[in-house]
Amino acid sequence: EERLRLLHWKILHNIYPTNILLHKMGLRDNNRCSYCLNTDYIEHFFYQWGQIKRFWTHCISYIYKRTNQQILLTETEVLFGYRTDQTKLLFVRFVNHVILIAKMVISKFRYWHYIEICTLFDFEIEARKKYLNVWKNMFATVLLLYMYIDVYWWSHKMSNKNVEKNKIN
């Protein structure tokens, strides 16, 4: 999704239009958050603001419902992406996609503030359900594949032990 990529690129390069940047451009009177009057850094915009922190709990709950895996999202993971070991690559991609959707929702919510943020998130997720189901199905398939490989490996290893025992006797 091109819009999500562009949003992430702007965040990574610190050019997302928070009130700090808009103030520097002369488009805002000050660099404060419009809601809580703290300095409106990217970290504040996407993670630290009180209402947004509660929203991330909603996102984590959604991830748990879809994958049955509990995670914690730190400020760094929200801004730069979720990472874990390479065996869970599809899970990581799914989580990062949800994080990107959530950041887009935050962006819409902060500037348009026309709908409750969790409702907006649920709407955006519903609009992408087909794509997210592909991730879920791929994730389940890979888990089954790993289980199959594990069972095959153990059975092969055990049969080799039996062959070696028979050779010794």
Accessible surface in RSA format (square Angstrom, percent):
REM  Atomic radii and reference values for relative SASA: ProtOr
REM  Chains: A
REM  Algorithm: Lee & Richards
REM  Probe-radius: 1.40
REM  Slices: 20
REM RES _ NUM      All-atoms   Total-Side   Main-Chain    Non-polar    All polar
REM                ABS   REL    ABS   REL    ABS   REL    ABS   REL    ABS   REL
RES GLU A   1    80.77  46.4  43.80  33.1  36.96  88.0  45.73  88.4  35.04  28.6
RES GLU A   2   123.36  70.8 115.36  87.3   8.00  19.0  63.30 122.4  60.06  49.0
RES ARG A   3   140.43  59.0 132.11  67.3   8.32  19.8  76.68 104.8  63.75  38.6
RES LEU A   4     5.01   2.8   5.01   3.6   0.00   0.0   5.01   3.5   0.00   0.0
RES ARG A   5   146.10  61.3 140.56  71.7   5.55  13.2  62.51  85.4  83.59  50.7
RES LEU A   6    89.33  49.8  86.20  61.7   3.13   7.9  89.30  62.7   0.03   0.1
RES LEU A   7    16.18   9.0  13.50   9.7   2.68   6.7  15.72  11.0   0.45   1.2
RES HIS A   8    38.36  21.0  38.36  26.7   0.00   0.0  26.10  26.9  12.26  14.3
RES TRP A   9   124.54  50.0 122.73  59.4   1.81   4.3 106.79  56.9  17.76  28.8
RES LYS A  10    66.07  32.2  66.07  40.5   0.00   0.0  21.40  19.3  44.67  47.6
RES ILE A  11     7.76   4.4   1.44   1.1   6.32  15.2   1.44   1.0   6.32  17.2
RES LEU A  12    79.11  44.1  52.49  37.6  26.62  66.9  52.49  36.9  26.62  71.6
RES HIS A  13    97.73  53.4  77.86  54.1  19.87  50.8  56.15  57.9  41.58  48.4
RES ASN A  14   107.59  74.2  94.57  91.4  13.02  31.3  24.83  59.7  82.76  80.0
RES ILE A  15    76.45  43.5  69.12  51.5   7.33  17.7  69.12  49.8   7.33  19.9
RES TYR A  16    12.98   6.1  11.20   6.4   1.78   4.6   8.30   6.2   4.68   5.8
RES PRO A  17    42.97  31.3  42.97  39.2   0.00   0.0  42.97  35.5   0.00   0.0
RES THR A  18     4.77   3.4   4.77   4.8   0.00   0.0   0.00   0.0   4.77   7.2
RES ASN A  19     6.90   4.8   6.90   6.7   0.00   0.0   0.00   0.0   6.90   6.7
RES ILE A  20    28.07  16.0  27.80  20.7   0.27   0.7  27.80  20.0   0.27   0.7
RES LEU A  21    46.32  25.8  46.03  32.9   0.29   0.7  46.27  32.5   0.05   0.1
RES LEU A  22    22.43  12.5  22.43  16.0   0.00   0.0  22.43  15.8   0.00   0.0
RES HIS A  23    75.56  41.3  67.36  46.8   8.20  21.0  36.85  38.0  38.71  45.0
RES LYS A  24   160.78  78.4 122.17  75.0  38.62  91.9  78.01  70.2  82.78  88.2
RES MET A  25   120.42  62.4  85.81  56.8  34.61  82.4  95.55  81.2  24.87  32.9
RES GLY A  26    63.52  78.3   0.00   N/A  63.52  78.3  31.30  85.9  32.22  72.2
RES LEU A  27   118.13  65.8  92.49  66.2  25.63  64.4  97.24  68.3  20.89  56.2
RES ARG A  28    93.92  39.4  81.90  41.8  12.01  28.6  26.01  35.5  67.91  41.2
RES ASP A  29   142.59  99.9 114.12 113.6  28.46  67.3  35.50  83.6 107.09 106.8
RES ASN A  30    74.87  51.6  72.99  70.5   1.88   4.5  22.52  54.2  52.35  50.6
RES ASN A  31    48.56  33.5  47.83  46.2   0.73   1.8   2.06   5.0  46.50  44.9
RES ARG A  32   102.57  43.1 100.34  51.1   2.23   5.3  14.53  19.9  88.05  53.4
RES CYS A  33     0.36   0.3   0.00   0.0   0.36   0.8   0.00   0.0   0.36   0.4
RES SER A  34    81.01  68.5  45.20  60.3  35.81  82.5  34.66  73.8  46.35  64.9
RES TYR A  35    88.33  41.2  52.56  29.9  35.77  93.1  46.09  34.6  42.24  52.1
RES CYS A  36    50.43  38.2  25.46  28.4  24.97  58.7  31.57  80.0  18.87  20.3
RES LEU A  37   124.52  69.3 116.03  83.0   8.49  21.3 116.03  81.5   8.49  22.9
RES ASN A  38    82.58  56.9  80.78  78.1   1.80   4.3  12.73  30.6  69.85  67.5
RES THR A  39    32.45  23.1  27.37  27.7   5.08  12.1   9.95  13.4  22.50  34.0
RES ASP A  40     1.56   1.1   1.56   1.5   0.00   0.0   0.00   0.0   1.56   1.6
RES TYR A  41   123.01  57.4 121.37  69.1   1.64   4.3  80.83  60.7  42.18  52.0
RES ILE A  42    14.95   8.5  11.86   8.8   3.09   7.4  11.86   8.5   3.09   8.4
RES GLU A  43    63.39  36.4  63.39  48.0   0.00   0.0  11.44  22.1  51.94  42.4
RES HIS A  44     6.69   3.7   6.69   4.7   0.00   0.0   2.89   3.0   3.81   4.4
RES PHE A  45     2.42   1.2   2.42   1.5   0.00   0.0   2.42   1.5   0.00   0.0
RES PHE A  46     0.00   0.0   0.00   0.0   0.00   0.0   0.00   0.0   0.00   0.0
RES TYR A  47    37.85  17.7  37.85  21.5   0.00   0.0  11.67   8.8  26.18  32.3
RES GLN A  48    81.89  45.8  67.68  49.5  14.21  33.8  18.62  39.6  63.27  48.0
RES TRP A  49    19.65   7.9  18.50   9.0   1.15   2.7  10.68   5.7   8.97  14.6
RES GLY A  50    37.03  45.7   0.00   N/A  37.03  45.7  29.61  81.3   7.42  16.6
RES GLN A  51    56.48  31.6  53.63  39.2   2.85   6.8   9.85  21.0  46.63  35.4
RES ILE A  52     0.00   0.0   0.00   0.0   0.00   0.0   0.00   0.0   0.00   0.0
RES LYS A  53   103.86  50.7  97.16  59.6   6.69  15.9  44.46  40.0  59.40  63.3
RES ARG A  54   160.63  67.4 151.81  77.4   8.81  21.0  77.82 106.4  82.81  50.2
RES PHE A  55     1.48   0.7   0.00   0.0   1.48   3.8   1.05   0.6   0.42   1.2
RES TRP A  56     6.81   2.7   6.81   3.3   0.00   0.0   6.81   3.6   0.00   0.0
RES THR A  57    90.88  64.6  89.64  90.9   1.24   3.0  65.56  88.1  25.32  38.3
RES HIS A  58    53.25  29.1  47.59  33.1   5.66  14.5  35.29  36.4  17.96  20.9
RES CYS A  59     0.27   0.2   0.27   0.3   0.00   0.0   0.27   0.7   0.00   0.0
RES ILE A  60    27.10  15.4  26.84  20.0   0.26   0.6  26.84  19.3   0.26   0.7
RES SER A  61    43.70  36.9  37.37  49.9   6.33  14.6  26.54  56.5  17.16  24.0
RES TYR A  62    31.86  14.9  29.91  17.0   1.95   5.1  30.31  22.8   1.55   1.9
RES ILE A  63     0.11   0.1   0.11   0.1   0.00   0.0   0.11   0.1   0.00   0.0
RES TYR A  64    95.07  44.4  93.84  53.4   1.22   3.2  55.22  41.5  39.84  49.1
RES LYS A  65   160.83  78.5 126.34  77.5  34.49  82.1  81.69  73.5  79.14  84.3
RES ARG A  66    36.34  15.3  28.95  14.8   7.40  17.6  13.01  17.8  23.33  14.1
RES THR A  67    17.98  12.8   4.31   4.4  13.66  32.6   8.78  11.8   9.19  13.9
RES ASN A  68   115.14  79.4  97.77  94.5  17.38  41.8  27.19  65.4  87.96  85.0
RES GLN A  69    44.21  24.7  39.90  29.2   4.30  10.2  19.96  42.5  24.25  18.4
RES GLN A  70   124.85  69.8  95.60  69.9  29.25  69.6  55.35 117.8  69.51  52.7
RES ILE A  71    11.44   6.5   3.60   2.7   7.84  18.9  11.22   8.1   0.23   0.6
RES LEU A  72   141.16  78.6 131.88  94.3   9.28  23.3 131.88  92.6   9.28  25.0
RES LEU A  73     8.83   4.9   0.32   0.2   8.52  21.4   0.40   0.3   8.43  22.7
RES THR A  74    68.40  48.6  64.67  65.6   3.73   8.9  64.83  87.1   3.57   5.4
RES GLU A  75    50.55  29.0  48.12  36.4   2.43   5.8  15.17  29.3  35.38  28.9
RES THR A  76    85.35  60.7  83.70  84.9   1.65   3.9  49.77  66.9  35.58  53.8
RES GLU A  77    37.57  21.6  37.46  28.3   0.12   0.3  11.47  22.2  26.10  21.3
RES VAL A  78     0.00   0.0   0.00   0.0   0.00   0.0   0.00   0.0   0.00   0.0
RES LEU A  79     8.97   5.0   8.97   6.4   0.00   0.0   8.97   6.3   0.00   0.0
RES PHE A  80   117.43  58.7  96.68  59.9  20.75  54.0  96.68  58.6  20.75  59.4
RES GLY A  81    15.75  19.4   0.00   N/A  15.75  19.4   9.57  26.3   6.18  13.8
RES TYR A  82    26.99  12.6  26.08  14.8   0.91   2.4   5.33   4.0  21.66  26.7
RES ARG A  83   198.87  83.5 182.68  93.1  16.19  38.5  67.54  92.3 131.33  79.6
RES THR A  84    54.51  38.8  25.03  25.4  29.49  70.3  18.39  24.7  36.13  54.6
RES ASP A  85    83.51  58.5  67.48  67.2  16.04  37.9  44.29 104.2  39.22  39.1
RES GLN A  86   133.23  74.5 119.83  87.6  13.40  31.9  64.75 137.8  68.49  51.9
RES THR A  87    89.24  63.5  77.92  79.0  11.32  27.0  71.05  95.4  18.19  27.5
RES LYS A  88    83.90  40.9  80.41  49.3   3.49   8.3  40.15  36.1  43.75  46.6
RES LEU A  89    79.03  44.0  77.12  55.2   1.91   4.8  77.35  54.3   1.68   4.5
RES LEU A  90    19.22  10.7  17.09  12.2   2.13   5.4  17.09  12.0   2.13   5.7
RES PHE A  91     2.56   1.3   2.22   1.4   0.34   0.9   2.51   1.5   0.06   0.2
RES VAL A  92    16.72  11.0  16.72  15.1   0.00   0.0  16.72  14.5   0.00   0.0
RES ARG A  93   115.01  48.3 109.55  55.8   5.47  13.0  25.18  34.4  89.83  54.4
RES PHE A  94     3.37   1.7   3.37   2.1   0.00   0.0   3.37   2.0   0.00   0.0
RES VAL A  95     0.00   0.0   0.00   0.0   0.00   0.0   0.00   0.0   0.00   0.0
RES ASN A  96    39.23  27.1  38.74  37.4   0.49   1.2  19.99  48.1  19.24  18.6
RES HIS A  97    18.89  10.3  15.92  11.1   2.96   7.6  10.75  11.1   8.14   9.5
RES VAL A  98     0.26   0.2   0.26   0.2   0.00   0.0   0.26   0.2   0.00   0.0
RES ILE A  99     2.14   1.2   2.14   1.6   0.00   0.0   2.14   1.5   0.00   0.0
RES LEU A 100    33.76  18.8  33.76  24.1   0.00   0.0  33.76  23.7   0.00   0.0
RES ILE A 101     0.00   0.0   0.00   0.0   0.00   0.0   0.00   0.0   0.00   0.0
RES ALA A 102     0.00   0.0   0.00   0.0   0.00   0.0   0.00   0.0   0.00   0.0
RES LYS A 103     0.51   0.3   0.51   0.3   0.00   0.0   0.00   0.0   0.51   0.5
RES MET A 104    13.73   7.1  13.73   9.1   0.00   0.0  13.41  11.4   0.32   0.4
RES VAL A 105     0.00   0.0   0.00   0.0   0.00   0.0   0.00   0.0   0.00   0.0
RES ILE A 106     0.00   0.0   0.00   0.0   0.00   0.0   0.00   0.0   0.00   0.0
RES SER A 107    21.68  18.3  20.76  27.7   0.92   2.1   3.39   7.2  18.29  25.6
RES LYS A 108    37.25  18.2  34.78  21.3   2.47   5.9  18.70  16.8  18.56  19.8
RES PHE A 109     5.62   2.8   4.51   2.8   1.10   2.9   5.62   3.4   0.00   0.0
RES ARG A 110    15.47   6.5   5.76   2.9   9.72  23.1   1.19   1.6  14.29   8.7
RES TYR A 111    84.23  39.3  54.07  30.8  30.16  78.5  54.98  41.3  29.25  36.1
RES TRP A 112   149.08  59.8 128.03  62.0  21.04  49.4 108.44  57.8  40.63  65.9
RES HIS A 113    88.81  48.5  71.23  49.5  17.58  45.0  43.26  44.6  45.56  53.0
RES TYR A 114   134.70  62.9  96.30  54.8  38.40  99.9  86.65  65.1  48.05  59.2
RES ILE A 115    60.77  34.6  49.06  36.6  11.70  28.2  58.23  41.9   2.54   6.9
RES GLU A 116    94.72  54.4  82.08  62.1  12.65  30.1  61.36 118.7  33.36  27.2
RES ILE A 117     3.11   1.8   3.11   2.3   0.00   0.0   3.11   2.2   0.00   0.0
RES CYS A 118    29.07  22.0  29.07  32.4   0.00   0.0  11.51  29.2  17.56  18.9
RES THR A 119    68.20  48.5  65.01  65.9   3.19   7.6  44.51  59.8  23.69  35.8
RES LEU A 120     3.98   2.2   3.98   2.8   0.00   0.0   3.98   2.8   0.00   0.0
RES PHE A 121     0.05   0.0   0.05   0.0   0.00   0.0   0.05   0.0   0.00   0.0
RES ASP A 122    69.93  49.0  64.36  64.1   5.58  13.2  29.43  69.3  40.50  40.4
RES PHE A 123   129.77  64.9 123.69  76.6   6.08  15.8 128.88  78.1   0.89   2.5
RES GLU A 124     8.14   4.7   8.14   6.2   0.00   0.0   0.00   0.0   8.14   6.6
RES ILE A 125     8.26   4.7   8.26   6.2   0.00   0.0   8.26   5.9   0.00   0.0
RES GLU A 126   103.49  59.4  93.61  70.8   9.88  23.5  44.25  85.6  59.24  48.4
RES ALA A 127    73.60  67.7  29.29  45.2  44.31 100.8  42.14  59.3  31.46  83.3
RES ARG A 128    28.06  11.8  23.54  12.0   4.52  10.8  16.73  22.9  11.33   6.9
RES LYS A 129    78.57  38.3  78.12  47.9   0.45   1.1  39.29  35.4  39.28  41.8
RES LYS A 130   176.93  86.3 168.21 103.2   8.72  20.8 115.51 104.0  61.42  65.4
RES TYR A 131   102.41  47.8  98.71  56.2   3.70   9.6  71.92  54.0  30.49  37.6
RES LEU A 132     0.48   0.3   0.48   0.3   0.00   0.0   0.48   0.3   0.00   0.0
RES ASN A 133    53.22  36.7  53.17  51.4   0.05   0.1  14.89  35.8  38.32  37.0
RES VAL A 134    71.48  47.0  69.85  63.2   1.63   3.9  71.37  62.0   0.11   0.3
RES TRP A 135    29.47  11.8  29.36  14.2   0.12   0.3  29.07  15.5   0.40   0.7
RES LYS A 136    86.08  42.0  83.03  50.9   3.05   7.3  41.14  37.0  44.95  47.9
RES ASN A 137    93.70  64.6  91.24  88.2   2.45   5.9  25.41  61.1  68.29  66.0
RES MET A 138    81.03  42.0  78.08  51.7   2.95   7.0  65.70  55.9  15.33  20.3
RES PHE A 139    19.13   9.6  19.13  11.8   0.00   0.0  19.13  11.6   0.00   0.0
RES ALA A 140    48.37  44.5  45.42  70.1   2.95   6.7  47.98  67.6   0.39   1.0
RES THR A 141    85.52  60.8  83.75  84.9   1.77   4.2  60.91  81.8  24.61  37.2
RES VAL A 142    44.82  29.5  44.65  40.4   0.17   0.4  44.82  38.9   0.00   0.0
RES LEU A 143    81.87  45.6  81.67  58.4   0.20   0.5  81.67  57.4   0.20   0.5
RES LEU A 144   114.21  63.6 110.59  79.1   3.62   9.1 110.87  77.9   3.34   9.0
RES LEU A 145    95.88  53.4  92.01  65.8   3.87   9.7  95.36  67.0   0.52   1.4
RES TYR A 146   104.89  49.0 100.98  57.5   3.92  10.2  70.41  52.9  34.49  42.5
RES MET A 147   118.38  61.3 113.83  75.3   4.55  10.8  94.69  80.5  23.69  31.4
RES TYR A 148   147.19  68.7 141.61  80.6   5.59  14.5 106.16  79.8  41.03  50.6
RES ILE A 149    88.52  50.4  87.80  65.4   0.73   1.8  88.52  63.7   0.00   0.0
RES ASP A 150    76.04  53.3  72.71  72.4   3.33   7.9  17.92  42.2  58.12  58.0
RES VAL A 151   101.51  66.8  98.25  88.9   3.26   7.8 100.86  87.6   0.65   1.8
RES TYR A 152   128.57  60.0 125.35  71.3   3.22   8.4  91.61  68.8  36.95  45.6
RES TRP A 153   125.95  50.5 124.15  60.1   1.81   4.2  96.41  51.4  29.54  47.9
RES TRP A 154   124.32  49.9 124.25  60.1   0.07   0.2 111.17  59.3  13.15  21.3
RES SER A 155    62.16  52.5  50.32  67.2  11.84  27.3  45.81  97.6  16.35  22.9
RES HIS A 156    91.20  49.8  87.05  60.5   4.15  10.6  59.35  61.2  31.85  37.1
RES LYS A 157    75.54  36.9  72.09  44.2   3.45   8.2  39.88  35.9  35.66  38.0
RES MET A 158    99.82  51.7  99.46  65.8   0.36   0.8  95.82  81.5   4.00   5.3
RES SER A 159    52.27  44.2  49.07  65.5   3.19   7.4  42.30  90.1   9.97  14.0
RES ASN A 160    65.30  45.0  64.23  62.1   1.07   2.6  15.12  36.4  50.18  48.5
RES LYS A 161   103.66  50.6 101.92  62.5   1.74   4.1  56.69  51.0  46.97  50.0
RES ASN A 162    85.08  58.7  83.96  81.1   1.12   2.7  20.78  50.0  64.31  62.2
RES VAL A 163    75.54  49.7  74.62  67.6   0.93   2.2  75.30  65.4   0.24   0.6
RES GLU A 164   102.30  58.7 101.23  76.6   1.07   2.5  30.74  59.5  71.55  58.4
RES LYS A 165   132.30  64.5 130.22  79.9   2.08   4.9  78.05  70.2  54.25  57.8
RES ASN A 166   109.54  75.5  92.73  89.6  16.81  40.5  25.75  62.0  83.79  81.0
RES LYS A 167   164.61  80.3 128.91  79.1  35.70  85.0  85.16  76.7  79.45  84.6
RES ILE A 168   146.58  83.4 115.32  85.9  31.26  75.3 122.16  88.0  24.42  66.3
RES ASN A 169   153.12 105.6  93.15  90.0  59.96 144.4  42.26 101.7 110.86 107.2
END  Absolute sums over single chains surface
CHAIN  1 A    10958.8       9658.2       1300.6       6578.1       4380.7
END  Absolute sums over all chains
TOTAL         10958.8       9658.2       1300.6       6578.1       4380.7
